[in-house]
Amino acid sequence: MISDRGRNFLSNLVKTINELCQTSHILTTAYHPQTNGFTERINKTLAVMLSMYTDVEQKNWDTVLPFVTFTYNSAKQNSTGFSPFFLIYGRNIPTPLDVILPHNNDQDHDDSYVQQLITRSEEARQLAKIHIKDAQASDKRRYDARHRSVSYEIGDLVWVYTSIRKVGLSEKQLSRYFGPYRITRQMSEVTYEVDRMETDKKRRKLKDVVHVLRIKPYYEPKKRLGEEQHVVVSRRPVTRSQTRKQRDAVL
């Protein structure tokens, strides 16, 4: 089972149920939706679809939700080549037009039709698996073309990216990296356990498990500011026309 780090998933009740069912529980890292990409992709798609039909006050989303889910389940997906409804039931979803028009009800009780339905659904699922593997291989090639490996050692100081919002302040101008954090353990090839050097009000060390994409090396702010203040001065004489152009560009 894959879930985020919400309190409801970290409770003793869920832990006990997983132990009784012999289920392994994998937790995602914060601010990294790729860990549970399928669920996050569906949530994003449904949110975009709901935003097209909800009113200004956003109070009618629950009445629109059945129509949105019907549309999603009946739509053909590019990755599988079939609609979600077809992969489960082996037939297309009935529309209001199919209900209005007369059709043969005896077909539902025919043994040959049931066997044909089972065979068709199984063939569609096997074909969907092939399509999904092809789509994943294409995405992997696109990702590997611009990916570079980054690794850190235990004890390294790093900045950690954290998305925040503050009322009355511009989100674009807020600082996104906080630290310094010290790397205490490497969980996997792409995840690290970090420990903040500072303590909170209760004198506790703040620990977290983060993805490598949220980490960058830590440098002293003074050194970094000093490096940014280097200015290259040109020895070439500046004419009056160039000075006027520079002034107009600033204005």
N, C-alpha and C positions, 0 to 999 in steps of 0.2 A: 504494500500500500504506500503510495506517495502522497504526501500532504505538506502544507506549509507549517510554519512554526506557531500557529495560533494556539491559544491557551486550551481550547476545547480538544485539540489533537494531542496535546502534551499532558492531558489529565491522567490520573491513575486508572480511571475507568477504561479509557481506550487502551492503555498499556496492558491491563489485565485481560481485556477481550482479545487483544492480539496474541498474548501468551496462550490463552485457551484454544484459540483457533490456529495456533502455530503460524502466525502471519508475521512476516518481517515488515517493519515500518521504516520507510526512508523519508527523511525530512529534507525539504528544499532549503537552499540558501536564500537569504533576504535579497531583494532587488535583483533577482536573477530568474526571470520567468522561464528561461530555456530548460530548467531542470524538470519542470512539468509542463512542457510546451503544448501538448495536446489539449489539456484542460484550459490553459491560459488562452490558446488560440480560439477555442469555442466561446469562452467568456467574452473575448474582445469582439468576435463576430456578432454575438447576440446583443452586446451593448451598442454596437453601431447600428444594428437593425432596429433596436428599440428607440434609439435617438431620432429615427426618421418618422416615428409615428406618435411619440408622446407629446403631450401638450406643453405649454410654456411652464406651467407649475409642476410638471412631471408627477402628476398624481394618478394618471390612468395607465401606467406601465403594466400593471397586473392584468388589466383587461385586454391589453394588446399582446401580452406574452403568448397565449395559445395560438394566435395567428402567426406570430413570428416563429415559434417552434414548428408549426405545421409547414411553413415555408422552408425552414432549414432541413427538416427531415425528408422533404420531397425533392430538394434540389440536388442535382448531379454534381459531385465533387470532382475536381481536377485530379487530385491525388489517387483516388480509388477508381474513378470512372463510373461509379454508381452512386445512387442516393443512399443515405443511411437506412431508410425504410426498406429499400430493396435488398440490402445486405442482410437484414434481420428476417424478413418474411418471404423473400424470394419473388416478390411481385411489386408492381408499382402501387403507390398509395392511392386509394380511391378518392376522387374529387367529388364535389357536389354535382358536377355534370354526370358522373358515373352513377350516382344515386338516383338522379332524376330519370335518366334513360333506362328503359327495360333491358334486363340481361337475364341469362340463364342461371337460376339458383341451383339447379341440379348439378352443376359443375363443381360446386363446393363439396359435394358428397361422393364424387367419383373417385375410386381408388387410383385410377390411372392419373388423374389430375393431381392428386396429393403426391404421388410418387414423382411426377414430373416437377412439381413445385419444390420438393426436397432436393432433387438432382440439380435443378436450376440454381437454387440458393447456394448449394455447396460449390458449384462451379464458379458462381459469382464471387464467393469469398476467396477461393484460391486465386482467381484472377485479380482480385483487389489486393491481395498480398503481394503479387508480382508488381503491380502498379505502384504500390507504396514503397517497395524496395527500390524501384527505379527512381522515384521522386526523391527518396532519401539519399541515394547515391549522387544524384544531380546537385542536391543542396550541399552535400559534403564536399564535392569538388569545388563548388563556388566558395564555400567557407575556407577550405584549405588554401585556396589561391591567395588569400589576403590575411592568413593567420600566421602569427609568429608566437613561438613558445616563450613563456616567461616563468621563471622559477625564483624562489626565495629560500634563504637559509633560516634555520631556527635562530632567533635572536635579532633578526633584522628589524629595523624600524621602518614603518610604512605609514602612508596615508590611506584612509578607508573612505570610499565614496558612500555618502548617505544623502538621499533625496529628502529635503525638508521644505516646508512652506510656512511663512509667517504673515499674519494679517497686517496689511498696511505696507509691506515691503515687496519690491519687485522680485519675482522668483528667479529671473535671469541673473540678477546681481548678487544672489545669496551664495555663500561659500558652500561647496558641495563635498569637500574633502576635510576630514577631521582626524586628529591624531596628536601626538604620535601613538601608534599601536606597535606592540612588539609581537612578532610571530613566535608562538609557543609550541605549535605542533602542526605537522602537515597531515591533513586528513586523507587526501587523495592527490592525484596529479594536478587538480585544478582548484582544490579547496584547502583553506588554511584556518587554523584556530588562532585568533589574535587576542591579545590582552592589552587593554589601554593602560598607559603609564600613569595617568591620573586616576583618582578615586572619586566616587560620587559623594553626595552628602552623608550617606550612611557608612562611609569609609569602606566601600566594597570595590573590588576590582571588576571592571566591566569587560566581560569576555564575549566573544561572538565568533561564529563560523562564517567566513565570507568566501566568495568566489574570487579567483585570481583577477578577473576583469575589474573588480572594484578596488584593487590595490595598486598603488604606485609607490616607488621608493620615497622615503622621507628625507628631506634636506632641511637644514636649519633655515628659518625664515630670513635671518640677517644675511647669510651667505647667498641665498637665492636672490634677495633684493639687491645685493651688491653685484651679482652677475648680470642682472637686468639693467644696471645703470651704466654699463659700458657703452660709450658712444664713439663711433668711427667718424673722425673729422677728415674731410677731404682737403687736400692741399691745392686743389685746382681753384683759381680765382673765380668768384661769383660775380656775374655781371648784373647790371641794374634791371635788365629785363627778367632775368631769372629770379631776382628778389621779388619783383612785382608778381610773377606767376606763383611763387611760393606763398605770398601773402593772400592772393586771390583763392588759392587752394584751401588755405586755412579758414578763410571766411566762408 
